[in-house]
């Protein structure tokens, strides 16, 4: 990769240290993924009704917010 590309990628993405997730957050993550899978199955069953896609995007956003909370709580310790 060129240095310019690394610089641009560094503006948007930060290296983060991998931390072990706690059990409640692992459980919440699995439940969110199960709900997303079920919603995707509903989309396929209902002839690709894209109104359900907004729920998948909403669940992805909630999962991201929960991940942020977990990182915030880990930094506090």
Backbone as numpy.savetxt, mean C-alpha at the origin, in Angstrom:
# Nx Ny Nz CAx CAy CAz Cx Cy Cz
23.11 3.14 -14.59 22.27 4.32 -14.59 23.15 5.56 -14.59
22.67 6.56 -15.23 23.42 7.81 -15.23 23.19 8.55 -13.92
24.08 9.46 -13.63 23.98 10.22 -12.39 22.75 11.11 -12.37
22.37 11.62 -13.55 21.18 12.48 -13.62 19.94 11.67 -13.25
19.86 10.45 -13.76 18.70 9.59 -13.47 18.65 9.25 -11.99
19.81 8.96 -11.38 19.86 8.67 -9.94 19.42 9.87 -9.13
19.81 11.06 -9.58 19.40 12.28 -8.88 17.89 12.46 -8.93
17.31 12.26 -10.12 15.86 12.41 -10.28 15.12 11.37 -9.44
15.60 10.13 -9.45 14.96 9.09 -8.65 15.09 9.39 -7.16
16.21 9.99 -6.77 16.41 10.34 -5.36 15.46 11.42 -4.89
14.98 12.26 -5.80 14.02 13.29 -5.42 12.68 12.69 -5.03
12.31 11.60 -5.68 10.99 11.02 -5.46 10.99 9.84 -4.50
12.08 9.11 -4.44 12.13 7.91 -3.62 13.27 8.00 -2.63
12.97 7.65 -1.41 13.96 7.65 -0.35 14.25 6.22 0.05
15.51 5.93 0.33 15.81 4.60 0.84 15.29 4.51 2.26
14.61 3.43 2.54 14.09 3.28 3.89 14.64 1.99 4.49
14.86 2.06 5.76 15.36 0.88 6.44 14.21 -0.11 6.63
14.51 -1.36 6.41 13.46 -2.36 6.56 13.34 -2.71 8.05
12.15 -2.57 8.54 11.88 -2.89 9.94 10.88 -4.03 9.99
10.95 -4.77 11.06 10.02 -5.87 11.22 8.65 -5.31 11.58
7.64 -5.79 10.91 6.29 -5.31 11.17 5.72 -6.00 12.39
4.85 -5.30 13.09 4.21 -5.88 14.27 2.98 -6.68 13.84
2.56 -7.59 14.70 1.47 -8.51 14.34 0.15 -7.81 14.01
-0.26 -6.79 14.76 -1.54 -6.15 14.37 -1.50 -5.53 12.97
-0.36 -4.94 12.63 -0.26 -4.32 11.31 -0.17 -5.37 10.21
0.44 -6.51 10.50 0.48 -7.61 9.53 -0.94 -8.12 9.28
-1.71 -8.28 10.35 -3.08 -8.76 10.24 -3.94 -7.78 9.44
-3.80 -6.49 9.74 -4.56 -5.48 9.01 -4.18 -5.50 7.53
-2.89 -5.66 7.24 -2.44 -5.71 5.84 -3.03 -6.89 5.10
-3.05 -8.05 5.75 -3.64 -9.24 5.12 -5.13 -9.05 4.88
-5.83 -8.48 5.85 -7.27 -8.26 5.68 -7.54 -7.29 4.53
-6.71 -6.26 4.42 -6.89 -5.29 3.33 -6.66 -5.97 1.98
-5.66 -6.83 1.90 -5.38 -7.51 0.63 -6.50 -8.49 0.28
-7.06 -9.15 1.28 -8.19 -10.05 1.03 -9.39 -9.25 0.52
-9.66 -8.09 1.13 -10.77 -7.25 0.67 -10.53 -6.77 -0.76
-9.29 -6.42 -1.08 -8.99 -5.99 -2.45 -9.19 -7.13 -3.44
-8.79 -8.33 -3.05 -8.98 -9.50 -3.92 -10.46 -9.79 -4.14
-11.25 -9.72 -3.08 -12.69 -9.95 -3.22 -13.34 -8.88 -4.09
-12.90 -7.65 -3.94 -13.43 -6.57 -4.76 -13.05 -6.79 -6.23
-11.84 -7.26 -6.47 -11.42 -7.55 -7.84 -12.26 -8.67 -8.44
-12.58 -9.66 -7.64 -13.46 -10.74 -8.11 -14.84 -10.19 -8.44
-15.34 -9.26 -7.62 -16.63 -8.63 -7.92 -16.59 -7.87 -9.24
-15.46 -7.21 -9.50 -15.32 -6.48 -10.76 -15.40 -7.45 -11.93
-14.74 -8.58 -11.82 -14.75 -9.56 -12.91 -16.13 -10.17 -13.09
-16.80 -10.47 -11.97 -18.14 -11.07 -12.05 -19.14 -10.11 -12.67
-19.04 -8.83 -12.34 -20.01 -7.84 -12.83 -19.57 -7.21 -14.15
-19.00 -8.02 -15.02 -18.62 -7.57 -16.37 -17.73 -6.33 -16.34
-16.73 -6.37 -15.50 -15.74 -5.30 -15.38 -16.39 -3.95 -15.12
-17.30 -3.94 -14.16 -17.93 -2.70 -13.73 -16.87 -1.87 -12.99
-16.45 -0.80 -13.59 -15.35 -0.02 -13.05 -15.74 0.84 -11.85
-17.01 0.81 -11.45 -17.39 1.52 -10.24 -16.77 0.90 -9.00
-16.45 -0.40 -9.08 -15.83 -1.08 -7.95 -14.33 -0.77 -7.83
-13.74 -0.32 -8.93 -12.31 -0.03 -8.92 -11.99 1.06 -7.90
-12.91 2.00 -7.70 -12.65 3.07 -6.73 -12.48 2.51 -5.32
-13.13 1.39 -5.02 -12.96 0.78 -3.70 -11.58 0.15 -3.56
-11.06 -0.41 -4.65 -9.71 -0.97 -4.61 -8.70 0.15 -4.39
-8.88 1.26 -5.09 -7.97 2.41 -4.93 -8.09 2.97 -3.53
-9.30 3.03 -2.99 -9.49 3.51 -1.62 -8.79 2.60 -0.61
-8.90 1.29 -0.79 -8.24 0.35 0.11 -6.72 0.47 0.00
-6.20 0.70 -1.20 -4.76 0.90 -1.36 -4.30 2.16 -0.62
-5.10 3.21 -0.69 -4.77 4.44 0.04 -4.79 4.24 1.54
-5.79 3.53 2.03 -5.88 3.26 3.46 -4.71 2.40 3.92
-4.32 1.43 3.10 -3.17 0.58 3.42 -1.89 1.41 3.50
-1.74 2.37 2.61 -0.57 3.24 2.62 -0.56 4.12 3.87
-1.72 4.63 4.26 -1.81 5.47 5.46 -1.48 4.65 6.70
-1.96 3.42 6.77 -1.66 2.54 7.90 -0.18 2.25 7.97
0.46 2.04 6.81 1.90 1.82 6.77 2.65 3.05 7.29
2.16 4.23 6.94 2.76 5.46 7.45 2.64 5.58 8.96
1.48 5.22 9.50 1.29 5.24 10.95 2.26 4.28 11.64
2.42 3.11 11.05 3.32 2.13 11.65 4.75 2.66 11.67
5.19 3.26 10.59 6.54 3.83 10.56 6.69 4.95 11.58
5.65 5.77 11.72 5.69 6.87 12.68 5.81 6.32 14.11
5.05 5.28 14.43 5.11 4.70 15.76 6.45 4.01 16.02
7.02 3.41 14.96 8.34 2.77 15.11 9.43 3.81 15.36
9.32 4.99 14.73 10.33 6.03 14.93 10.26 6.58 16.35
9.06 6.60 16.92 8.88 7.14 18.27 9.51 6.28 19.34
9.70 5.00 19.06 10.26 4.10 20.07 11.75 4.19 20.15
